[in-house]
Amino acid sequence: MRGRGGGYSVGVNQSTFVVSTVNVNGLRAAAKKDPGFVSWLSATEADVVCVQETRAEASQLPQEVVAPQGWHVVLVPAQAKGRAGVAVYSRVEPDAVRVGFGEAEFEGSGRYVEVDLGAVTVASLYLPSGEVGTPRQEEKERFMEAFLPYLVRRRKEVEGQGRDLVVCGDWNIAHTEADLKNWRGNRKSAGFLPQEREWLGRVLDGAGYVDVVRALYPDQEGPYSWWSYRGRAFDNDTGWRIDYQMCTPGLAVRAESARVERAAEHGARWSDHAPVTVRYRA
């Protein structure tokens, strides 16, 4: 909701609001860990939490996950069992909920949901990861081709209403060399292909969205948000920055700070991703 002076109020704090996004790599597994998703959610300062790769239906989740005290939960599973799935947790009840982005192929894929919270629309996105030379990469490219026009259209719609939009989630693309540690060895890998990076550039330079973390910290390598479970990737911080909060400009200028909530040690991880949390001025 618009506050005095044109600000926003989507949570309990009237001076700022905090948005967090995290790929949980299976919500059931993340909830069973201690520390895990449940303890993190109970301690977070976020007013809105976007979740990806839930891989679960509501009936498969415990009460403290599907209906935690103090939260409104929108859970969007994929029709394909055990795949994808997105969710939004918010401190206040959404004014409206929209699932999908109008592309028939992906309507039941559990990859996109957005909620209206007063003057801001918050979306949770799980873009396909892809795999070079396989149908998975072809699926990813079809998704990108359909999703970019939607982003262009939605920006025009929300700004025409005097509102803003933030698309949070696992975009599964590292945009620049500063966004992954081993960029030289991944130039032919899904997630860092030239056409994927160019597409993400079109989201930013063409569609006019702002990568909030990079805008706040333009000269920093990373901060990475995903590390493979293989080897010592986490311990060596050999990661990828693929989890983003992409904002319309009117909201981006309100971003005060951002951080990746990286676990203190390997054993404390409850996902191969870490939450990316941004504080916005109301």
Number of C-alpha atoms within 10 A of each C-alpha: 17 16 14 10 7 10 18 25 22 27 20 13 13 14 13 19 23 23 24 27 29 28 29 24 18 19 26 18 16 19 21 13 15 13 14 18 22 17 13 14 17 14 9 13 17 22 21 25 28 27 28 29 26 26 23 21 18 14 8 12 15 13 11 13 19 19 15 15 11 11 20 17 20 23 20 26 24 22 14 12 11 14 16 25 31 31 25 25 26 23 18 18 17 20 11 11 15 12 20 18 18 12 12 9 11 17 15 17 21 27 28 26 24 26 22 20 24 19 21 22 22 26 27 29 29 24 23 23 17 19 15 14 9 9 11 15 17 15 18 18 19 14 17 17 12 15 18 17 13 16 19 15 12 17 21 16 14 16 16 10 10 13 22 25 28 25 24 27 30 28 21 22 25 24 22 17 15 19 22 27 20 13 17 10 8 13 13 12 13 20 25 24 17 14 11 19 16 14 19 20 16 14 20 16 11 12 19 17 26 22 19 25 24 18 12 15 13 11 9 11 15 24 23 24 26 26 22 14 11 7 9 12 15 20 12 10 17 16 22 27 26 22 27 27 29 23 24 26 18 15 22 23 15 17 21 14 15 21 15 21 14 18 15 9 9 14 8 13 19 23 22 16 27 22 25 27 24 20 19 20 18 22
